[in-house]
Amino acid sequence: MSTESDIRTPDAAHDGRLRIEWAAREMPVLAQIKQRFLKEKPFSGIRVSACLHVTTETANLALALQAGGADLVVCASNPLSTQDDVAAALVDAGIPTNAIKGEDERTYYKHITTALNHNPQLTIDDGADLVTTLHTKRSELLNDVIGGTEETTTGVVRLRSMEHAGKLTYPIIAVNDALTKYLFDNRYGTGQSTLDGVIRATNVLLAGKTLVVAGYGWCGKGLALRSKGMGAHVIVTEVEPVKALEAAMDGCSVMPMTEAAPLGDIFITVTGDKHIISREVIMLLKDGAILANSGHFNVEIDIPSLERMSCNKRCVRQFVDEYTLQNGRRVYLLGEGRLINLAAAEGHPASVMDMSFANQALCLEYLVKNCGKLGSKVFAVPEEIDKTVARLKLVSMGIDIDTLTPEQERYLAGWEEGT
């Protein structure tokens, strides 16, 4: 099985360990699960391949699974999201890791192949690149797979498409769709970390700027909320009428992207779809417009068209490329159009990832316990796991809540009692 590692700075392990420990302070739920795993060893001898953003929070999940007996290999789920010192710390902890910040596409898929060489029984994915590669190029390994988990909206969409096409061959739990994931990770995590990435890359003042949010799912809601809180005028673009209505009632301006294009100072895409900022939109941008993406893949901004429309390109700051269009206007692309919160910043705060990765850990345990009992489908996170994570998080925050009395339970369960 695969024990190969490919990282940039092996000598940075000490720094990585310190940052992993710092993140662990804000991850008490995962810490409790790790302590139980250490005693019970639910993954004893189980081979796990994980394709995730290699960050301090991910490292704490990896260490929890290792404590539970997992034979784990890690690779990156995005070429720009790796924290090289964290990758070094994982290797130092005995977890083979293949991830280098800034790796090219060929290296990225080579690392995924290395992770699959581990012949996994469980997969952990963030965007479904590992799972799709497994199904299309390494299908001889599928018979040994017990199940998997998926972290992101984009990945869940891809996996449901695979299921509907009859191509998915093992059960996968959509961790992204847990209440204790998307209500907190997607909304508060994406909202804060995306603006952190934009500000670190550009040092722009958001107050007084017109900020265009493309997509009003939970990520877009969090982003709009935080942007307004920092004084930006927020425009939302949407294709779903209910979400557009919600944005309007949340106090945002709502309009088509072509109308927003000449008004916006900063554009951030969080749709999960392709070419949201298209050639037509680029033609309408004002001089100095800033483009960023916080969706999983770098397809939301039509970068090939931007390249063709430009007569000059230069890097003016780290993670900031200036394109001079043929009409003389300048457009600034952040982080190569990749996840700006991970390219230019550190990703979501550990406190929200605590719940997301607690779901990951408990769902993987559920898959092992139910081996052979689940079909080849995309499953929701079991409600009891979702509620367990919420209860543990509340306890860690020192928050107590009410419980129903027997009379209240009877009332809610019955239909006879009325006015």
N, C-alpha and C positions, 0 to 999 in steps of 0.2 A: 504494500500500500504506500501511498505518497507520504514521504517525510521531507520532501524538498521545500526549501524556502527561497524566495527572491525578494529582497528588500534593499533599500538604499543605504541606510546608516545603522549597521549592527551595533556600533559603539554608542548609539543614543538610547539604549535600553533603560539606563538609569533615569533619564529625564522622562521617558515614557511611563515608567512605573510610578513616578511621583504624580504625573497628571492623571493616571488611572486611579490612583488612590484619592486624589482630589475629587474626581467625578463620583467615586464610590460613596463619599459623604452625602451626596444628594440622591442616592439610590438604595434606600433602606428596605424597600419591598424585595428587590432582587437579592439583597444581602440575606434576608430571612429565608428566601427560597434556596439560596446557595448553601446555607447551613443545613437545611433539611436534606438537600441533595448529597451533601458530604457524608451524611449518616446512612442514607438509604441507597445510594448509587443506582438510580433508576436507568442510567444509560451505560451501565457496565458493559464494555466490549462493543458498544454500538458505534459504527463509523458515521461521522457527521461531516458534511461539506457545507460550509457557510459562505455565501457571497453577499457581503454586507459592506457598508461604509466603515472603513477601518479607523474608528475613532475611540476615544477613551470610554464612551458608554458601551460601544460594541465589545470592547475588551472585557468589561465587567460581565457581560453576558457570556462571552467565551470562557472566562474563568469559572463562572457558575456551572456551565455545562461540563467543563473539565473536572470540577469538583464532584460532579455526579457520575463520573466514570466514562464520559464520552471520549472517543478517539477522534479528535477534531482537527480539521484543516480549514484555513480561512483564506479567502481571496477578496479583492475589492469589487464593489458593485458599481463603481464610477471611477474613471481615470483621474479625476482631480480631487476626490474626497479623502484620500488616504492621509493620515497623520503619520509621517515616517518614524517618529520616535515611538509611537504606539505599536506600529508593526514590529519594531525591534524588540520592544518589551514582550510582545506575544511570543516571538520566537524564543526569547530568553526564558519564558515560562514553559517552554516545551510544546508550544502550539505552532505547527508549521504554517507559515503565512506567506502569501504571494501578493504583494501590493506595493506600488511605488507611486507617490504623488506625481502626476504629470505623465504617467506612462502612455504610450501611443496605443492605438486600437489593436495592433497586432500583439503587443505585450499583454494588453488587457485580456484578450481571448486566450492567449497562452496560459495566463494565470488561472482562468476558469477551467481550462483543460487539465491543468495540474491538480486543481481541486477535485475534478471528476476522476482523475486517476486513483483517487482514494477509494473508489468503488463504494460510494455512500449508501448507507441504509436510511439516513435522514438527510433532507436538504433544507437549508435556510436561505431564502432568497430575498432580494430587495430590488425589484424591477423585472424579475423573471428571466434574466439572461442565463443564469445557471440552469434553470429548468428547461428552457427552450433548447439550449445547447445539448443538454443531456438527451432530450427526445429526438433531436434532429441529427446529431453527429456522434453520440455515444449510446445509442439505443441498446447496445449489448449489455449495458449495466443496469437497465431498468428492472430486471427481475428481482434484484436484491433490495430495491427501495421499499421501505415501510410507509413512508409519508414525508410530508414537508410542510413548511410554513412560508407565507409571503407577507412582507412588511408594508408594501406600498400600494396606493391606489392604482398606479400605472401597472404594477405587476399583477394585481388582482384582475384588472380588465383583460390583460393578455391571457391569464390562466383561464378565465371564464370563456374567452374565445376558443382556447384550446379544448376545453370541456365540451362546448357546443359543437365543435367540429369533430368530436369523437377522438381527439388526439391525446388527451391527458390519460396517463396510465396508472396513476397512483393518487391517493387522497392528499389534498393540500388544504390547510386551514388558513383562511384569510384573516391574518392577525390585524391587518389594516382596518377591518370593519368592526373590531371590538369597540364598544363605547369608550372604554378606558384607554383606547389608542387614539381614535380620530378626534374625539372631543377635546383632547389635551395636546397630544403630539402634533396633529395636523394644524389645529387652530392656534394654540399658544406657542408651540415650538416653532412652527414655520413662520408665524407672524414675527416673532422676536428675532430668530436667527437669520431670516432673509434680510431684514433691515440692517442687522449687524453686518452681514456680508457686503451689502451695498455701501454702507457708511465706511467700513474698513477699506474697501477698494477705492472709494472716491473722495471721502471726507466732505461730502456735500451736506449742506443744511437742509433738512426736510421741511422745516417750517416755511410756509409760503409757496412751496413747490406744488405743481400739479402732478400727482402720481396716479398712473393708470394701472389698475389691477385687472388682468385678463383671467377671468374665471372666478366664480363666487361659490365654490365648494368650501369645505371647512378650512383648507389652506388659504383661499382667497379671503374668507371672512376674517381670519386671524390677521392677515396682512393688512386688510383695510382698517381694521380696528386699531392696530398699532400705528399705522401711518397717520390716521386722524389724530391719535393721541399725541403725535409728535408735530402736529400743526400743518400737515399736508392737506391739500384739497384733493379728494379721492374721486376718481372716475372708475366705474366698473364696466367692463364689457362682458356680455354673456350671450349664450344661445338658448339657454333654458328659461322659459318664462317665469316659473316659480322662483328660481334663484334671482332673476333680474328684479322681480317684484320685491323680494326680500332685501336686496341691496338698496333699492330705492327707499324702502321704509326704514332701513338702517341709516339713512341720511346721506347716501352716496349719490352722485350723479350717474346715470346709466345711459349709455349710448352705444352705437356700433363702433367698432375699432377705427373705421375710416373717418368717423367724426372726431374721435378722440385723438387721432394721430397728430394733427397740427396743434393741439392744445397741450399735450403732455410734455413734462420735463423729464420724467422717469417712467419707464414702462417695465412692469414685472409680470411675467407669464406664469400661471399656475393651473393650467388646464389639462395637461397630459396629452394634448393633441398636437398635430403637426401644423407648422407655418401659420401660427396665430398672428405673428407679425410678418406679413407677406411682403412681396415686392411692391404691391400697390400701397401698402401701409408705409413702407420705408420711403417711398417717393413723397409722402405727405409730411414727414417728420420735420420739425423745426430744427434749426441749427443748434447743435449742442445736446440733442436728445440722448438720454442714457437708456440702454436696453439691457435687461437682466432677466434671467430665467430661474425659477425655483421648482419647476417640474422636473421629473426624474431624468428625462433624456434631452439632449441638446437639439431637438427638432422643432421646438415651439417658435423659435426665431429662424426665419429663412436665411441662414448664414450663407449658403451658396449664392443666392441672389444678391445679398449684401456685398459679397466679394466681387461679383461681376459688375455691380453698379458703382464700384469705387475706383477712383484713379490713384489713390494712395492709402496705404495702411501703415501705422506705426504704433508701437507699444509706448504709451505715455506714462503709465504707472503699472506696478505689478497688478495683473488681472484686469487691466484696462487697455483695450485696443481702440485706437482712433481710426475711423474710416472716413476719408474725404470723398464724398459723392461727386459724381460728374457735374451736378448742379452747384457745387461749391459748399454745400452744407456738410457739417461734421456730425457724425454719429458715433457714439461710444458704446462698444460691446463689452460687457463685464464677464470675466471668467470663461471666455470662449463659448458663452451661451450655455454652459453647464450649471449645475446646481450652485447658485451663488452663495448660499448659506454654508456650503461645505468647501467650495473652491476658495473663497476669500475669508471665511470665518471658520468656526469650529463646529458648526452644526447645531442641532437642538440642545438646549440645556439639559443636563443630566436628570433633573427632577421629572420632566415629562417622559424621557426615555426610560426611566425607572419602570413606569407602568407598561410601556410598549414592550420592553424586553422581559418583564415579568410575564406578560402574555405569551411571548415567544417560548420562554422556558417551560411554562405550564402546558402549553399546547403540544410541545414536543414530547413531554412526558405522557400526555393523553394519547398521542399517536402510538407510542410504544406499548402502553397498556391495552390499546384497542387494535393491536396489530392483526390484520386479516379480517376485521369486522366492518371496515369502512370501504365504500366503493371508490372508484376513480372519479372523484368530484371535487369541487371547491366547496369546503364546508365553512360555516360560520364558527366563530369562537364559541365554545359551550358557555351558556349563560352563567353557570356556576363559577367558571374560571374568571369571567369578566367581573362578577360581583366579588369574588375573593380578592382580586387585585384592588378593587375600589376599597374594600374593607381594610385591607392591609395598609393602603396608602393613608386612609383616614387615621388609623391608629398611629402611624408614623408621624402624622402632623399634629397629634394630640387632640384630635377632634372626635367627640362622641355624638351619636345621633339617637333619636327615639326608636322605640320598638312598638309594634302594634300590640294592643291588649287582646285577649281572647275574644272579647265582645266586638272589637273593631275588625278582627279577622273574620268572624262569623258574618258581620254586616257586608263586608266586601265580597264574601263568597256566596252570599244569598241574593235572592231577587224579590222575596216576598215583602220585605219592609220598605215602605215608601214614605210619603208625606205624613 
